[in-house]
């Protein structure tokens, strides 16, 4: 949400006549990111235990329903503009998280399931944050490791996407020219040539 505030207050906001509902769109996209983060423990558990079928079904169902909703809204309510895409994104993340939650709710509630016995959790509440019995709210060893990962990923992001940040934050180019630079960059790298 902080980044949404930065995006709306510190960066150039398009003209409301050209791009209506821009502020609301940014807020709804931020909300969809929060919803997706709520499903992250389920996603990690599914990835770690190679529940590929779950991932394929959840992603496919979410994308299909998002596409249908987007098409429906574009055809019947085209004046909504960015509302359409931001609501479709929120709907996508909600369906995705619900797929994972429903799957694990059924799996953990079924005592005869062989998959359930191999999981490191036995209840849904095991996936929620909790304070350990030792009373220490933060495991400092893991916190230092997390901080190290954060610094490495932040540096990687700056090194690989630095020119985009310069163009966006310093207003060197408008959004149209940024798109042209991205298009030329992609063509030079040959990403679309394969």
N, C-alpha and C positions, 0 to 999 in steps of 0.2 A: 504494500500500500504506500510505503514511503516512496518507492520508485515511481508509482503512479502520480504522486504529488509532484515529484521532481519533473516528470514528463509534462504535466499540465501547467506548472508554474514557472519553471526555469527554462524550458525549451520553447521554440516557436510553435504556436498553436495555429492550425489552419483556419482560414476564414469560415465562420459558421454558415455562411450562405453556400459556400462550396462544399464543405464537409460538415453536414449537420450532425448533432449528437456526439461530437468528438469526445468531450469530457466524460459523458456517461459511458461511452464505449471503452475508454481507458479504465474507468473504475470497474466495469463488469469484467474486462479481461483480467484485471488484478484479482478480482473475486474468484474467477475461474482458476487462477494459479493457486490461490489458497485452498480451494476445494481439491485440486489435484494433489497438493502436498498432504492433505488429510489421507489420501489413498496410498501414499508412498510406502508405508510399512507393509501393506498388503502386496504391492507390486514387488518390493524387494524380496519378500518371502516367496512369492511365486517364481521370481527369477532364480533365486538361490536353489529352489527345489525343482527347477526345470518344468514348471507347469506351462508348457508351450501351448497346449490346446486352449487353456484358459486365456492366455495372452492373445492368441489369434482371435478367439471368439469375442473377447471384450473389446479389443481394438476395432475389429470388423464391425461389430454391432454399433459401437459408438460412432465410427466414421459414417456408416450408412445412415443412421438416424440423424446425424448432424447434417449430412448432405440433403436428406429429404426435408428437414426443417428449413434449411437455408433456401432450397428451391421453392418451397411453399411460401415462405415469407417474402422472397423476392418477387414472386408472381402476384401475390395478393396484397402485400403491403410494401411496395417499392419505396414509398416516401419515408420509411423508417431509416433508410441509409445504414449507418454503422450499427444501429441497434440490431439489425438482422445478424450481422456477423459476430457481434459480441454475445448476443443471446445464444446463437448456435454454438459458440465455443463453450459457454457456460453449460449448456445442455450436454455437449460432448463429454466434458469432464465429469459432470454428475452421473451420466450413464456409465462411464468407465469406472469410476469409483464404486458405484452401486454393483456393477458386475463382480468386482473383486470382493466386496464386502459380503454379498450374497453367497458367493462360492465358498469363502472361508467360513461363513456362518454355518452353512450346511455341512462342510467338511469337518469342522471342529465339533459340531453337534452330533456327529455320527460315530458312535464308539466302535462299530465294526469296520470302519474304514481303515484299510492298510496304509494309505497315505498319511492319515492323521497320526499314526503312531511314529512316523519318521520326522514329524515336524518338531521344532524346538519350543513350540507353544502348545498349550492344551485348551486355552480359552481365548475368546476375543479380547478380553481385558488385558491379556498379556502383551498385546500389541500397542497398548496405550502407554503414555509416559507415566512413570511412577518413581517415587523416592525410595531408594534401597533401605534396608533395615539398618545399615550402618549410620544412617542419618546424613551422610555426605550427599549433598544435592548434585555436586559435580565431581566426576572422576577426572582428576587433573591430568593423569597420564593420557586418557582418551581425548581430553580437551586440547592438549598440546599437539597430539597427532592430527586432530581435526583442524586446528589452526594452521598446521604445516600444509595439509591438503588444500585449505582455503588459499593460502599464499601462492602455492604452486598453480592452482587453477586460475587464480586472478592474473598472475603473470602470463600464463599461457593465453588467456583471453585478450589481454592487452597486446601481446606480441602478434597474435593472429588476426585480431579485428581492430587494431589500433587506428588504422586510417578511417574507419567508419565512425569511431568515437570523435576523432578530430573534426570530421566533416559535420557531425551532428551537433556537438556541443559548442564548437567555435563558429557555427553558422558560415562556414567557408562556402558551402554550396546549398542551394535549396533542395527540396525533396526530389524534384524532377531530375535535376542534374546528378544527385546522388544515385538515382536509379540508373542513369546512363553510365555512370562510373562502374556500378555493380555489374551491369550487363557486359561492358567491355572487359572487366576483370574476369568474369566467368568465361567469356569467349577466349581470352588469352590463355587461361588455365586449361581450357579444353574440356570443361566439365560437361558441356552440352554436345560435344563433338563425338562422343563415344556411342 
